[in-house]
Structures are given as C-alpha cells and as structure tokens.
C-alpha cells in the first residue's frame, strides 16, 4: 500500500487541524494505521494508532485528550484530528501502516510499520 499524507499547515496556538492519509489499495482495511511526528533536531515519535477495524486506538500521553485518530475504510483514508494545538506540536507528521493479522492489533512501535507516507508539515505559532 502507498500512503499520501496531506492537510498540514500553519495554525495558531489553541487552534485545530485535521490531517489525512490516503492509501492506494482496496485492502486498506487489513492495515493498522499510525501517525508519527518528527520535530527539528528530534527523533521520530509515536502519536496515535488505530486498529484495522477502527475499534482500538492508542495515543501518546502528550496528545491524549487533544488528538483523535480515525479511519474510513470505504475511502481508504485515515485521519488525525488535532485540537488545542500547542507550539510543541510543530513537526512533520507521517502516516504509516503495517498488515494487521487480527482486527484489534495496534502498535506504538515505529519499527513495526513498513509502509510510510511522505509527511506533512504542521506548524503551530505562539
């Protein structure tokens, strides 16, 4: 599956943004989806993940309660709704995927993901 992230941009502190990840394959519903981010000078870090069924989600503590991951399997697209944005959320956001053997599987581990999108830049101004 090929992934294409979009929707990044410039937003003020406290604002909201939704980024999307479109997948190329009809088998999108067999893939676990994840969002990661990488700020300048920092390592790529986990943000959120969603099972292939959409019923199981996990979040990094830093975004819990502010971000929501979702997916529309009919549209082969995953989303990350980001609310109450902070300057420290500024980063390039990457969507990623791996085949999920079971409907409830998710993962916070970067190395489990073998499909990556090109990234979309989110900048939060103070």
N, C-alpha and C positions, 0 to 999 in steps of 0.2 A: 504494500500500500504506500502511496506517496501522499505526503501531507503538505498543506499550504496554509500557513498562518496569516491572519490579516486582522485589521481593526485597531492596531496600535495608534498612538498619537500623543498629543500634549494635553494635559488636563491639570486643573488646579487642585491643590490640597483640599480634600473633602469631596472631590468630585467622583464621578463614576465613568466606567468604560467597559464595553464588552468586546472581547476579542474572540475570534473564531478560528477553527481549524477544519478545513475541508479535506476530506480524504478521497482518493481516486477510485477505490474499489467498492464493489457492491458488498463485499464480505466485511465491511466496516464493523458490523455488529458482532464479529468474532474477536475484535481487538480491544484490549484495555487501553484507555487513553489517559495521558498525563500531561500536566503543564509544569514546566520548569522555568527558571529565570536566571539570568546572569547579569549582575551589575558590573560596571567597570572595575577592573582590578580584583574581582572576586570570582570564586568558583561557582559553577552552575549549581543551583539548589532546587530542591523539590518544592512545588507549590500545592498541587492538588492532583488527585487521580480519581477515575471513575471506572467501575466495572463495565464489562461489555453489555450487561443487562441494564445498566444505569441505576441499579438499586443500591449499590455500595459506593460510598465516596469517602475520601480521606483528605485531610488538609494539613498543611504545615501550621504550627502554632501561631506563626507570625501573621497569617491571613485568616485564621479561623474566625467565623462570625462576620467577616467583611467580604470574602470572595465565595462564589458559588460556581462549581463546575457542573456542567450538564451535557447531554448529548441528544441528538436527534438521529436515530439510526436510519430513518427513512430518507433523510437528507445527507447521510454520511458526513455529519458535521458535529464537532464538539465545540463547546463554548466555555469561556471563563468570564463570568460577570464579576466585576471588581467595583466595590463601593467603598466609600470613606477612604479614598486613596491618600497615601502619605508619601512624602518625598523619598523615603526609603524603599518604596515600591518601584522606583525608577530602575528599569532593567530591560534587557531584551528577553522577551518571553518566547519560549519554544514549546510547541506541542510535540508529543512523542507517543509511540504506540508499540505494543507487543501483543502477540497472539495469546488470548486468554483461554486456557484449557477448560475452565469452569466459569459459569456465569457470574460468580461472586468474587472472582480474583481481582485484586488491585495490587499496586506496588508503589512504594516511595523510593525504591532504589533505581538510581539513574542507569546503572549497568544492565537492568532487566529490559530496558527499552531498546529495540533495534531498528525502529523507524523514527526519523526526526524530520520536522519541518525546518524551514529556513529562519524562523524567528521574526518577531515583530516588536518594534521598539515602543515602550511605554515610558513617557516622561511625566513626572508629577512635579509641578512647580510649587514652590513655597510662597 
